[in-house]
Amino acid sequence: MLPEIGQFSLILALFFALSLAIMPLVGYWKGHQLLLETARPLTFIMSALVLMSFVILAVSFLTNDFSVLYVSQNSSIKLPIWYKFSAVWGGHEGSLLFWVLILVGWCSAVALKIRSLPMDIGPIVLAVLGSICVGFLSFLLFTSSPFVRLLPDTPPDGGDLNPLLQDFGLIVHPPILYMGYVGFAVAFAFAVTALITGNLNAAWARWARPWTACSWAFLTLGITLGSWWAYYELGWGGWWFWDPVENASLLPWLSGTALLHSLAVTEKRGVFKSWTVLLAIFTFSLSLLGAFLVRSGVLTSVHSFAADPTRGVFILGLLVVFVGGSLFLYAIRASQVRSSVTFGATGREAWLLLNNILLTVLTLTVLLGTLYPLIFDALRLGKISVGAPYFNSVFTPIALLLIVFMAVGPLSKWHKTSLNSLLKACVIAAILAMLIAGGLVYRFEFGWLAWVCLSVASWVLLLSLADWFSKVTAGSKGMIPRARQLPRNYYGMLLAHIGVAVTLIGIILVSINSHDSMLRLSPGDKVSMAGYEFRFDRMEQIQGSNYVSNKGQFTAYQSGRAVAVLYPEKRFFTTRQQVMTEAALDAGFTRDLYISLGEQLDESAWGVRIYVKSFVRWIWLGGLMMMAGGLLAALDKRYRQRTGG
């Protein structure tokens, strides 16, 4: 009975979403205040119904209700309870319901805050969000219902969750990633509302900016967690593989970064209005594109959820409706979107414009590399592969140039900046950065490319700190009072920029100063690598909750002293008849020791891969700093002030 209630809740939610998409718009066009005021209660009712449906699906998993097809395919009697809960979003249908739950959660958050907006703005934003909910609820109900019954052939024990997903990463990575993906719908809704109402001044950018910063922060954290999960779970020792579905999350992140900068300029100076509206549209469209790639079956990937072309066609339809409709509105309002404010070639606006151009080029570069093989295959021209060599050779130089401009922007002033003072600060920082990088290159015997990259990263750090120092020493109040007066938005920007530099340092050092070797080892064997000695102590077989594991024990020594004991595993999941590698890690601030087991070669010998990874943690440390910077910017006091009546 519960699954039927869950299905009925979704049907009711679709009805209220349709009402939300229509009634406030009718109220706006008719000037009917009561219809406008229905937006908030409709949003809350719709959200409650979706939440009820999600809770019912979770209860079905926790109570082993294998009469529900989705539960029987993604859970089992032996599955640990925490994985039973995360299995709710471990497959296509449940993950889509979770996507919709997060979407209505964002809608409710906006509904709670719209009292601070003019009465003819907030309800329209909710109406646009309601139309998006209509699309995804229809997708869920008509192609992907998680409540389909399996009666009368109910399996006794369930089919089990994909072993790759039986990990802590599944519990935290998808929810946070979806928060970022779906959150860009709010920026899209504000942009479309501005086009509908003609309110294309700086005000809409101010309203949308904290929501965009919050979404960008969640997406940053989601990508960071995904990289970390792939690093330790897949046993390959890498942190980014240029997988098409990884690229699908990177695309809205790049576009969203450009949107954040563009919103800042539109709010402060009233320029880049066209850029900002289009970036809001395209960032959301890239989020929809990511959903299409994961759920259409056009890609074969460890990240893919489904292989049903019908679902892909449905998402493409949503993409056409939302993007096509918003671009049509943009074409109608094109004359009002133009900016009349001018700025100088050395003003902050110019540097942010360069940033946006380079971010757009990077987005198009990744988009081309991701979609080109699919287009080539769809036209029956054969199958081609675009991999790391293309992305590394094209992406890296543009990204380095972007980081250079990113560091200069905060030093400049709005409209016009003294070129001499700007050059002086940049040259001094560049000399110091090259000296610091040169010292590191000489000490560790790195190559010239490492010197260039480390110089750029050091330059960003030095200029960021110099900008902060110049601000807190200006005036006569003293450093501490001045530091306290700086807005959170500034500290968020500063922290995010430093995070980019830290991530860049991690990428450089893990790329050029890591060691790995694939070896044939038996218990008792020893091997030396990068100043460490690794001893294969023993191998034992253990019984897990739903798997059997061959578990090795390795001891790592440095200068004759034991520094770590590592336990890599090779697990055989009995229900799914799948083998999974569980890598063993000893994490450190400047290095990781990483061991993964390959195949058993004979009665005692195993294939063993050992890595010593330099500064790999800095990649994720930088990501966490960027995320914290985004949240700090979103919490700026100015965005909590009432803005209209």
C-alpha positions as CSV (number, residue, x, y, z in Angstrom):
1,M,0.0,0.0,0.0
2,L,2.8,2.4,0.8
3,P,4.3,2.4,-2.7
4,E,0.9,3.3,-4.2
5,I,0.7,6.2,-1.7
6,G,4.1,7.3,-2.9
7,Q,3.0,7.2,-6.5
8,F,-0.2,9.1,-5.7
9,S,1.9,11.8,-3.9
10,L,3.9,12.3,-7.0
11,I,0.7,12.7,-9.1
12,L,-0.6,15.3,-6.7
13,A,2.8,17.0,-6.7
14,L,2.6,17.3,-10.5
15,F,-0.9,18.9,-10.2
16,F,0.3,21.5,-7.7
17,A,3.4,22.1,-9.8
18,L,1.2,22.8,-12.8
19,S,-0.8,25.2,-10.7
20,L,2.4,26.9,-9.5
21,A,3.6,27.3,-13.1
22,I,0.3,28.9,-14.2
23,M,-1.5,30.8,-11.5
24,P,1.2,33.4,-10.5
25,L,1.8,34.2,-14.2
26,V,-1.9,34.7,-14.8
27,G,-2.0,36.9,-11.6
28,Y,0.9,38.9,-13.0
29,W,-0.7,39.5,-16.4
30,K,-4.1,40.2,-15.0
31,G,-2.9,42.3,-12.0
32,H,-4.6,39.8,-9.6
33,Q,-2.9,40.0,-6.2
34,L,-4.6,36.9,-4.8
35,L,-3.3,34.7,-7.6
36,L,0.3,36.0,-7.1
37,E,0.0,35.2,-3.4
38,T,-0.8,31.5,-4.2
39,A,2.8,30.9,-5.2
40,R,4.2,30.3,-1.7
41,P,1.5,27.9,-0.4
42,L,1.5,25.9,-3.7
43,T,5.3,25.6,-3.4
44,F,5.2,24.3,0.1
45,I,2.4,21.8,-0.7
46,M,4.2,20.5,-3.7
47,S,7.4,20.1,-1.7
48,A,5.7,18.3,1.1
49,L,4.2,15.8,-1.4
50,V,7.5,15.1,-3.0
51,L,9.1,14.7,0.4
52,M,6.4,12.2,1.4
53,S,7.1,10.2,-1.7
54,F,10.8,10.1,-1.0
55,V,10.3,9.0,2.6
56,I,8.0,6.2,1.4
57,L,10.7,5.0,-1.1
58,A,13.3,5.1,1.7
59,V,11.0,3.1,4.0
60,S,10.6,0.5,1.2
61,F,14.4,0.1,1.1
62,L,14.8,-0.1,4.9
63,T,12.0,-2.7,5.3
64,N,13.3,-4.8,2.3
65,D,10.1,-4.4,0.3
66,F,11.3,-6.4,-2.7
67,S,7.8,-6.3,-4.3
68,V,8.9,-2.9,-5.6
69,L,10.9,-3.5,-8.7
70,Y,13.4,-0.6,-8.0
71,V,14.1,-1.9,-4.5
72,S,14.6,-5.5,-5.6
73,Q,17.1,-4.3,-8.3
74,N,19.2,-2.1,-5.9
75,S,19.1,-3.7,-2.5
76,S,19.3,-7.0,-0.7
77,I,18.7,-8.6,2.7
78,K,22.5,-8.6,3.5
79,L,23.1,-5.0,2.4
80,P,24.2,-2.9,5.5
81,I,21.5,-0.4,6.6
82,W,23.5,2.7,5.7
83,Y,23.9,1.5,2.1
84,K,20.2,0.6,2.0
85,F,19.4,4.2,2.6
86,S,21.9,5.6,0.1
87,A,20.7,2.9,-2.4
88,V,17.5,5.1,-2.6
89,W,19.5,7.2,-5.0
90,G,21.8,4.4,-6.3
91,G,19.8,3.8,-9.5
92,H,18.1,5.9,-12.2
93,E,14.6,6.1,-10.8
94,G,15.5,6.8,-7.2
95,S,18.2,9.3,-8.1
96,L,15.7,11.1,-10.3
97,L,13.3,11.3,-7.4
98,F,16.1,12.6,-5.2
99,W,16.9,15.2,-7.9
100,V,13.2,16.3,-7.8
101,L,13.3,16.4,-4.0
102,I,16.3,18.7,-4.1
103,L,14.6,20.8,-6.8
104,V,11.5,21.4,-4.6
105,G,13.8,22.0,-1.7
106,W,15.4,24.9,-3.6
107,C,11.9,26.1,-4.5
108,S,10.9,26.1,-0.8
109,A,14.1,28.0,0.1
110,V,13.2,30.6,-2.4
111,A,9.6,30.7,-1.2
112,L,10.8,31.4,2.3
113,K,12.9,34.4,1.1
114,I,10.6,36.0,-1.5
115,R,9.1,38.4,1.0
116,S,12.2,40.4,0.7
117,L,11.6,40.8,-3.0
118,P,9.1,43.1,-4.8
119,M,5.6,41.5,-5.0
120,D,5.7,41.2,-8.8
121,I,9.1,39.4,-8.8
122,G,9.1,36.6,-6.2
123,P,5.9,34.8,-7.4
124,I,7.2,34.8,-11.0
125,V,10.5,33.3,-9.9
126,L,8.5,30.5,-8.2
127,A,6.3,30.1,-11.3
128,V,9.4,29.5,-13.5
129,L,10.7,27.0,-10.9
130,G,7.3,25.4,-10.9
131,S,7.5,24.9,-14.7
132,I,10.8,23.1,-14.2
133,C,9.2,20.9,-11.5
134,V,6.5,20.1,-14.0
135,G,9.1,18.9,-16.5
136,F,11.0,16.7,-14.0
137,L,7.9,15.3,-12.3
138,S,6.5,14.4,-15.7
139,F,9.8,12.7,-16.6
140,L,9.6,10.8,-13.3
141,L,6.0,9.7,-13.6
142,F,5.9,8.8,-17.3
143,T,9.3,7.2,-17.8
144,S,11.0,6.5,-14.5
145,S,8.6,5.7,-11.6
146,P,10.4,4.1,-8.7
147,F,7.2,2.6,-7.3
148,V,6.5,0.0,-10.0
149,R,5.3,-3.3,-8.4
150,L,7.0,-6.6,-9.1
151,L,4.2,-8.8,-7.9
152,P,3.6,-11.8,-7.9
153,D,7.3,-12.8,-8.6
154,T,8.9,-11.0,-5.6
155,P,12.5,-12.1,-5.1
156,P,13.3,-13.3,-1.6
157,D,16.7,-11.6,-1.1
158,G,16.9,-8.8,-3.7
159,G,19.5,-8.2,-6.4
160,D,21.9,-6.1,-4.3
161,L,23.3,-2.6,-4.9
162,N,26.1,-2.2,-7.5
163,P,29.3,-3.0,-5.5
164,L,30.9,0.2,-6.9
165,L,28.3,2.2,-5.0
166,Q,28.7,0.4,-1.7
167,D,30.9,3.1,-0.3
168,F,30.7,6.2,1.8
169,G,31.1,8.3,-1.4
170,L,27.6,7.3,-2.5
171,I,26.2,8.7,0.7
172,V,27.8,12.2,0.3
173,H,28.8,12.7,-3.3
174,P,25.4,12.6,-5.3
175,P,23.4,14.7,-2.8
176,I,25.9,17.5,-2.7
177,L,26.5,17.3,-6.5
178,Y,22.8,17.5,-7.1
179,M,22.5,20.5,-4.8
180,G,24.9,22.3,-7.2
181,Y,23.3,21.0,-10.4
182,V,19.8,21.8,-9.4
183,G,20.6,25.0,-7.6
184,F,21.4,26.7,-10.9
185,A,17.7,26.5,-11.7
186,V,17.2,29.4,-9.3
187,A,19.6,31.7,-11.2
188,F,17.9,30.6,-14.4
189,A,14.5,31.4,-12.8
190,F,15.7,34.9,-11.8
191,A,17.0,35.5,-15.3
192,V,13.8,34.4,-17.0
193,T,11.7,36.5,-14.5
194,A,13.8,39.5,-15.4
195,L,13.0,38.8,-19.1
196,I,9.3,38.3,-18.4
197,T,8.9,41.5,-16.3
198,G,11.4,43.6,-18.2
199,N,13.2,44.3,-14.9
200,L,16.7,44.0,-16.4
201,N,18.5,46.5,-14.2
202,A,21.1,45.6,-11.6
203,A,18.5,44.6,-9.0
204,W,17.9,41.1,-10.5
205,A,21.6,40.4,-10.5
206,R,21.7,41.2,-6.8
207,W,18.8,38.9,-6.0
208,A,20.3,36.0,-8.0
209,R,23.9,36.4,-6.8
210,P,23.7,34.7,-3.4
211,W,21.7,31.8,-4.8
212,T,24.3,31.4,-7.6
213,A,27.2,31.5,-5.2
214,C,25.5,28.9,-3.0
215,S,24.9,26.6,-5.9
216,W,28.4,27.0,-7.2
217,A,29.8,26.2,-3.8
218,F,27.8,22.9,-3.6
219,L,28.8,22.0,-7.2
220,T,32.5,22.7,-6.3
221,L,32.2,20.5,-3.2
222,G,30.4,17.8,-5.2
223,I,33.1,17.7,-7.9
224,T,35.8,17.6,-5.2
225,L,34.1,14.7,-3.5
226,G,33.7,12.9,-6.8
227,S,37.3,13.3,-7.6
228,W,38.3,12.0,-4.1
229,W,35.9,9.1,-4.4
230,A,37.2,8.0,-7.8
231,Y,40.8,8.3,-6.4
232,Y,40.4,5.9,-3.6
233,E,37.6,3.7,-4.8
234,L,38.5,2.8,-8.4
235,G,42.0,1.7,-7.5
236,W,43.6,3.6,-10.4
237,G,45.3,6.2,-8.3
238,G,44.1,9.1,-10.4
239,W,42.0,12.1,-9.4
240,W,40.5,13.0,-12.8
241,F,40.0,10.9,-15.9
242,W,38.2,13.2,-18.3
243,D,35.3,10.8,-18.3
244,P,32.4,12.3,-20.4
245,V,30.2,12.3,-17.3
246,E,32.9,13.9,-15.2
247,N,33.0,16.6,-17.9
248,A,29.3,16.9,-17.6
249,S,29.7,18.2,-14.1
250,L,32.7,20.4,-15.0
251,L,30.8,22.2,-17.8
252,P,28.2,23.9,-15.5
253,W,30.9,24.6,-13.0
254,L,33.0,26.6,-15.6
255,S,29.9,28.4,-16.9
256,G,28.7,29.0,-13.3
257,T,32.1,30.5,-12.5
258,A,31.7,32.9,-15.4
259,L,28.1,33.6,-14.2
260,L,29.3,34.5,-10.7
261,H,31.8,37.1,-12.0
262,S,29.3,38.5,-14.5
263,L,26.6,38.9,-11.8
264,A,29.1,40.9,-9.7
265,V,29.8,43.3,-12.6
266,T,26.1,43.6,-13.4
267,E,25.2,44.3,-9.8
268,K,28.1,46.8,-9.2
269,R,28.2,48.6,-12.5
270,G,25.1,47.7,-14.5
271,V,27.2,46.3,-17.4
272,F,27.4,42.8,-18.9
273,K,23.6,42.4,-18.7
274,S,23.5,40.4,-21.9
275,W,26.4,38.2,-20.7
276,T,24.7,37.6,-17.4
277,V,21.3,36.6,-18.7
278,L,22.8,34.3,-21.3
279,L,25.2,32.7,-18.8
280,A,22.3,32.0,-16.4
281,I,20.4,30.3,-19.3
282,F,23.4,28.3,-20.5
283,T,24.6,27.2,-17.1
284,F,21.2,25.7,-16.3
285,S,21.1,24.1,-19.8
286,L,24.5,22.5,-19.2
287,S,23.1,21.1,-16.0
288,L,20.3,19.6,-18.0
289,L,22.8,18.3,-20.6
290,G,24.6,16.5,-17.7
291,A,21.3,14.8,-16.8
292,F,20.9,13.8,-20.4
293,L,24.4,12.3,-20.7
294,V,24.0,10.3,-17.5
295,R,20.4,9.1,-18.1
296,S,20.0,8.7,-21.9
297,G,22.3,5.7,-22.6
298,V,24.4,7.5,-25.1
299,L,27.5,7.0,-22.9
300,T,28.9,3.9,-21.3
301,S,30.4,5.0,-18.1
302,V,30.8,4.0,-14.4
303,H,28.7,7.1,-13.7
304,S,25.8,6.2,-16.0
305,F,22.4,5.4,-14.6
306,A,20.3,4.3,-17.5
307,A,20.4,3.0,-21.1
308,D,16.9,3.9,-22.3
309,P,16.8,6.2,-25.3
310,T,13.2,7.2,-24.5
311,R,14.4,8.9,-21.4
312,G,17.1,10.7,-23.3
313,V,14.5,12.0,-25.8
314,F,12.4,13.3,-22.9
315,I,15.3,15.2,-21.4
316,L,16.2,16.6,-24.8
317,G,12.6,17.8,-25.0
318,L,12.9,19.5,-21.7
319,L,16.2,21.1,-22.9
320,V,14.5,22.4,-26.0
321,V,11.5,23.8,-24.1
322,F,13.4,25.6,-21.3
323,V,16.4,26.8,-23.3
324,G,14.4,27.5,-26.5
325,G,11.7,29.4,-24.5
326,S,14.2,31.4,-22.5
327,L,16.2,32.4,-25.6
328,F,13.0,33.4,-27.4
329,L,12.2,35.7,-24.4
330,Y,15.8,37.0,-24.6
331,A,15.3,37.8,-28.3
332,I,12.1,39.8,-27.5
333,R,13.9,41.8,-24.8
334,A,17.2,42.1,-26.7
335,S,17.0,45.9,-26.9
336,Q,16.5,46.3,-23.2
337,V,19.4,44.0,-22.3
338,R,22.1,46.2,-23.8
339,S,24.3,48.1,-21.4
340,S,25.0,51.8,-21.9
341,V,27.7,52.1,-19.2
342,T,31.3,52.3,-20.4
343,F,34.5,51.3,-18.7
344,G,38.2,51.7,-19.4
345,A,40.6,49.1,-20.7
346,T,42.4,48.8,-17.3
347,G,39.2,48.8,-15.2
348,R,38.1,45.8,-13.2
349,E,35.3,45.3,-15.7
350,A,37.8,44.7,-18.5
351,W,39.7,42.0,-16.4
352,L,36.4,40.3,-15.5
353,L,35.4,40.4,-19.2
354,L,38.6,38.6,-20.1
355,N,37.9,36.1,-17.4
356,N,34.5,35.4,-18.8
357,I,35.8,35.1,-22.3
358,L,38.4,32.5,-21.2
359,L,35.9,30.6,-19.0
360,T,33.5,30.5,-22.0
361,V,36.3,29.2,-24.3
362,L,37.2,26.5,-21.7
363,T,33.5,25.5,-21.5
364,L,33.3,25.2,-25.2
365,T,36.5,23.3,-25.4
366,V,35.3,20.7,-22.9
367,L,31.9,20.6,-24.5
368,L,33.4,20.0,-28.0
369,G,35.7,17.2,-26.7
370,T,32.7,15.6,-24.9
371,L,30.1,15.8,-27.6
372,Y,32.2,15.4,-30.7
373,P,32.5,11.6,-30.4
374,L,28.8,11.3,-29.8
375,I,27.9,13.4,-32.9
376,F,30.4,11.5,-35.0
377,D,28.8,8.2,-33.9
378,A,25.3,9.5,-34.4
379,L,26.1,10.5,-38.0
380,R,27.4,6.9,-38.6
381,L,30.9,8.2,-39.4
382,G,32.5,5.7,-37.1
383,K,33.6,5.6,-33.5
384,I,36.4,7.9,-32.2
385,S,37.7,8.6,-28.8
386,V,38.7,12.0,-27.4
387,G,40.7,11.6,-24.2
388,A,43.2,13.1,-21.8
389,P,45.8,14.1,-24.5
390,Y,43.3,16.5,-26.2
391,F,41.9,17.9,-22.9
392,N,45.4,18.4,-21.3
393,S,46.9,20.0,-24.3
394,V,44.1,22.4,-25.0
395,F,42.7,23.0,-21.5
396,T,45.9,23.6,-19.6
397,P,47.3,26.7,-21.4
398,I,43.9,28.4,-21.4
399,A,43.4,27.6,-17.8
400,L,46.9,29.0,-16.8
401,L,46.1,32.2,-18.8
402,L,42.8,32.5,-17.0
403,I,44.4,32.1,-13.6
404,V,46.8,35.0,-14.5
405,F,43.9,37.3,-15.3
406,M,42.0,36.1,-12.2
407,A,44.9,37.3,-10.0
408,V,45.0,40.7,-11.6
409,G,41.3,41.5,-11.4
410,P,40.9,42.1,-7.7
411,L,43.8,44.6,-7.7
412,S,42.1,46.8,-10.2
413,K,39.5,49.4,-9.6
414,W,36.1,49.8,-11.2
415,H,36.0,51.8,-14.4
416,K,39.7,52.7,-14.6
417,T,42.9,51.7,-12.8
418,S,46.3,53.3,-12.8
419,L,48.4,51.1,-15.2
420,N,51.6,52.0,-13.4
421,S,50.4,50.9,-10.0
422,L,48.9,47.8,-11.4
423,L,52.1,46.9,-13.3
424,K,54.3,47.6,-10.3
425,A,52.3,45.2,-8.0
426,C,52.2,42.5,-10.7
427,V,55.9,42.7,-11.5
428,I,57.0,42.6,-7.9
429,A,54.7,39.6,-7.3
430,A,55.9,37.9,-10.5
431,I,59.6,38.3,-9.5
432,L,58.9,36.8,-6.0
433,A,56.8,34.1,-7.5
434,M,59.4,33.0,-10.0
435,L,62.1,33.0,-7.3
436,I,59.9,30.8,-5.0
437,A,59.1,28.5,-7.9
438,G,62.7,28.4,-9.0
439,G,63.8,27.4,-5.5
440,L,61.3,24.5,-5.5
441,V,62.3,23.4,-8.9
442,Y,66.0,23.4,-8.0
443,R,65.4,21.6,-4.7
444,F,63.2,18.8,-6.2
445,E,64.8,18.8,-9.7
446,F,61.5,19.6,-11.5
447,G,61.3,20.6,-15.2
448,W,60.6,23.9,-16.8
449,L,56.9,23.3,-17.1
450,A,56.7,22.8,-13.4
451,W,58.5,26.1,-12.9
452,V,56.0,27.9,-15.1
453,C,53.0,26.4,-13.4
454,L,54.4,26.9,-9.9
455,S,55.2,30.5,-10.7
456,V,51.6,31.2,-11.8
457,A,50.2,29.5,-8.6
458,S,52.6,31.4,-6.4
459,W,51.8,34.6,-8.2
460,V,48.1,34.2,-7.5
461,L,48.8,33.6,-3.8
462,L,51.1,36.6,-3.5
463,L,48.7,39.0,-5.3
464,S,45.7,37.8,-3.3
465,L,47.6,38.4,0.0
466,A,48.9,41.7,-1.3
467,D,45.4,42.9,-2.2
468,W,44.2,42.0,1.3
469,F,47.1,43.7,2.9
470,S,46.6,46.9,0.9
471,K,42.9,47.0,2.0
472,V,43.5,46.4,5.7
473,T,46.3,49.0,5.9
474,A,44.4,51.7,4.1
475,G,43.2,54.6,6.4
476,S,44.0,55.2,10.0
477,K,41.7,52.7,11.8
478,G,44.3,50.0,12.1
479,M,44.5,46.5,10.5
480,I,42.1,44.6,12.7
481,P,39.2,47.1,12.5
482,R,39.7,47.4,8.7
483,A,39.9,43.6,8.3
484,R,36.6,43.3,10.2
485,Q,34.9,45.9,8.0
486,L,35.7,44.0,4.8
487,P,32.5,42.3,3.5
488,R,32.1,38.6,3.5
489,N,31.8,38.7,-0.2
490,Y,35.4,39.9,-0.5
491,Y,36.7,37.3,1.9
492,G,34.8,34.6,-0.1
493,M,36.4,35.8,-3.3
494,L,39.8,35.9,-1.7
495,L,39.4,32.4,-0.3
496,A,38.2,31.0,-3.6
497,H,41.1,32.5,-5.5
498,I,43.6,31.1,-3.0
499,G,41.8,27.7,-3.3
500,V,42.4,27.8,-7.1
501,A,46.1,28.3,-6.5
502,V,46.3,25.5,-3.9
503,T,44.5,23.1,-6.3
504,L,46.9,24.1,-9.1
505,I,49.9,23.4,-6.9
506,G,48.5,20.0,-6.0
507,I,47.8,19.2,-9.7
508,I,51.3,20.2,-10.7
509,L,53.2,18.3,-8.0
510,V,51.1,15.1,-8.2
511,S,51.6,15.1,-12.0
512,I,55.4,15.5,-12.0
513,N,56.6,14.1,-8.7
514,S,54.6,10.9,-8.1
515,H,55.9,7.4,-8.3
516,D,54.1,4.1,-9.1
517,S,55.0,0.6,-10.0
518,M,53.1,-2.6,-10.9
519,L,54.8,-5.5,-9.2
520,R,54.5,-9.3,-8.7
521,L,54.7,-9.9,-4.9
522,S,54.3,-12.7,-2.5
523,P,54.0,-12.5,1.3
524,G,57.5,-11.7,2.7
525,D,58.6,-9.8,-0.3
526,K,60.0,-6.2,0.0
527,V,60.2,-3.4,-2.5
528,S,61.7,0.1,-2.3
529,M,60.2,3.2,-3.9
530,A,60.6,7.0,-3.5
531,G,62.4,6.7,-0.1
532,Y,60.0,4.1,1.3
533,E,60.3,0.4,1.7
534,F,57.1,-1.7,1.4
535,R,56.9,-5.2,2.9
536,F,54.1,-7.6,1.9
537,D,53.3,-9.1,5.3
538,R,50.4,-11.5,4.7
539,M,47.2,-12.3,2.9
540,E,44.0,-13.5,4.5
541,Q,40.4,-14.2,3.5
542,I,37.6,-12.5,5.5
543,Q,33.8,-12.7,5.3
544,G,32.0,-9.4,4.9
545,S,28.2,-8.7,5.2
546,N,27.6,-9.5,1.5
547,Y,31.0,-10.3,0.1
548,V,34.1,-12.4,0.6
549,S,37.4,-10.6,0.6
550,N,41.1,-11.4,0.1
551,K,42.7,-8.8,2.4
552,G,46.4,-8.1,2.3
553,Q,48.6,-6.4,4.9
554,F,51.6,-4.2,3.9
555,T,53.9,-2.3,6.2
556,A,55.6,0.9,4.9
557,Y,59.0,1.9,6.3
558,Q,60.9,5.1,6.0
559,S,64.5,5.3,7.2
560,G,64.0,1.9,8.8
561,R,61.0,3.0,10.9
562,A,57.5,1.7,10.3
563,V,55.3,4.7,9.2
564,A,52.1,2.9,8.1
565,V,50.2,-0.4,7.9
566,L,48.0,-0.7,4.8
567,Y,45.2,-3.2,4.1
568,P,44.2,-3.4,0.4
569,E,41.4,-5.8,-0.5
570,K,40.0,-7.7,-3.4
571,R,36.3,-8.2,-2.7
572,F,33.9,-10.7,-4.4
573,F,30.2,-9.7,-4.0
574,T,28.3,-13.0,-4.0
575,T,24.9,-11.7,-5.2
576,R,26.1,-9.7,-8.1
577,Q,29.1,-12.0,-8.8
578,Q,31.3,-9.0,-9.1
579,V,34.9,-8.3,-8.0
580,M,35.8,-4.9,-6.6
581,T,39.2,-3.5,-5.6
582,E,39.4,-1.7,-2.3
583,A,42.6,0.4,-2.3
584,A,44.5,1.0,1.0
585,L,45.7,4.6,1.7
586,D,47.9,6.3,4.2
587,A,47.1,9.9,3.7
588,G,49.5,12.8,4.5
589,F,49.7,16.5,4.0
590,T,52.6,16.2,1.5
591,R,52.2,12.6,0.2
592,D,49.9,9.6,0.0
593,L,51.0,6.0,0.2
594,Y,48.5,4.0,-1.9
595,I,48.3,0.3,-2.6
596,S,45.8,-1.7,-4.7
597,L,45.6,-5.4,-5.4
598,G,45.5,-6.7,-9.0
599,E,44.9,-10.3,-9.9
600,Q,46.1,-13.4,-8.1
601,L,48.9,-14.7,-10.2
602,D,49.5,-18.1,-8.5
603,E,48.9,-19.7,-5.1
604,S,50.9,-17.0,-3.2
605,A,51.8,-14.2,-5.7
606,W,49.6,-11.2,-6.5
607,G,49.8,-8.3,-8.8
608,V,50.3,-5.2,-6.6
609,R,50.3,-1.6,-7.6
610,I,52.1,0.8,-5.3
611,Y,51.9,4.6,-5.6
612,V,53.6,7.4,-3.7
613,K,51.5,10.5,-4.6
614,S,53.0,13.9,-3.9
615,F,50.7,16.7,-2.6
616,V,47.6,15.0,-4.0
617,R,45.5,16.2,-1.0
618,W,46.2,19.8,-2.0
619,I,43.9,19.3,-5.0
620,W,40.9,18.6,-2.6
621,L,42.1,21.1,0.0
622,G,41.9,23.8,-2.7
623,G,38.4,22.5,-3.7
624,L,37.2,22.8,-0.1
625,M,38.6,26.4,0.1
626,M,36.8,27.3,-3.1
627,M,33.5,25.8,-1.7
628,A,34.0,27.7,1.6
629,G,34.6,30.9,-0.4
630,G,31.4,30.5,-2.3
631,L,29.3,29.9,0.8
632,L,31.0,32.9,2.6
633,A,30.1,35.1,-0.4
634,A,26.5,33.9,-0.3
635,L,26.2,34.8,3.4
636,D,27.2,38.4,2.8
637,K,25.0,40.7,5.0
638,R,23.9,42.8,2.1
639,Y,21.9,39.9,0.6
640,R,19.8,39.6,3.8
641,Q,18.5,43.1,3.6
642,R,14.9,43.7,2.5
643,T,15.0,44.9,-1.1
644,G,11.5,45.9,-2.0
645,G,7.9,45.9,-1.3
